[in-house]
Every structure is written in structure tokens, then in C-alpha cells.
Amino acid sequence: FALWQPLVQAIGGAVVALLILVIPTSYLGLSLPVMDRALQGDAVPYFAFLWKALLVAITLGSGFYGGIVTPQFVIGAVTGGAFAHWFGLAPALGAAALTAVLFALGSLLIGHLVEFTTLLFQRIPHLIG
């Protein structure tokens, strides 16, 4: 059972359009400011990772082109920042740690390494000494 691809894309676009009426628009696009806040140790909403993951899943699942590497880092940073206190970590360290874990789980290790170093090390020099 397969749907006509333009219809799938139209449905996916409509779902994302409806979702942006109820979720913060900071999770649209790359969401680098959200990741920056998490890596700086600022408070991150607990469901921030869910909103970003949901938008990425709908976008990619409906056939639109979207990033895989940067959303993976954003999801890791906001999840680590939000739940770091559960493990006794500072929020910035939790964000960096979970970003690194998701980096290691990726299948594009060289690409992930380049993007990880540029995104992470530019934003939190206080964690790298």
C-alpha cells in the first residue's frame, strides 16, 4: 500500500503547519539557538527534545529533505541539558555528554566528527579548558 508521494508531502507539510501553531517556533529549522542555550547551561524545557524529534520525524518521513546530523546534536544537547540533574551533572556538561553520545551512535562518523567539533567546541570553550 503506497500513497502518491506529493500527497504524502502535502499531508506532512500540513501536519507541521498545524504543529507550529501549538509548539514554540524555536524548534523549526536548525534550532541552533536552542542547542546554544542548552550547552551554556541555561534551563531547557523537558519536552524540548520531543518537539524537535517530532518535527524532524514528520519532515523526513513525509519525504522532505532535512538534516540528520544537526538535529541529532540539537536533540542530544537539549535532552542532556534537561535531564542532567538526574545524574548529578551540570546542565552544560549533560548537554555536551549526550551530544557526544549521539555523535558516537551516528553512522557518518567523519561527518559527525567535523560537525561535532565545529558546533560544540565553538559554543562551550569553558568545558574544554
Steps between C-alpha positions, in 0.01 A plus 500: 500500500664821384368851485577746225821675615377858445198418718728367775704819486187715510373312805841528670517872427148551633581310821814710557301818427241399759766407755670838478177654622538321834873449553773766522644606166854476638495131408459571129804496274839416645409612856859603570394769752321229699814286496710802599280564803526134605878495458534820704313336786181703468170341596358280227136385495466127566309440180733700275654183363157357426391800294820501296493124446133512399556776244805323353315167480201653324718699261722209400220242512283694260779521244634849554873556508629584842807471710595194696825596669414842645156394632671203663736737682218737595290215639802370694583842643149588612436154644832499685443852628148426618577174678859560620391561859363144515861382475656769717654685205507867418251576218774610258701184565190282460423671169855449375508138620177394332598685183822296502306177555274571203809592299643156572176329398495665159587311185689789337789513741729732303216739421379486857851565631543812288159638591533399864825688540376811322165515676605394847846640552412845367212528743637376830869584533468498880443121492811420295744688717 
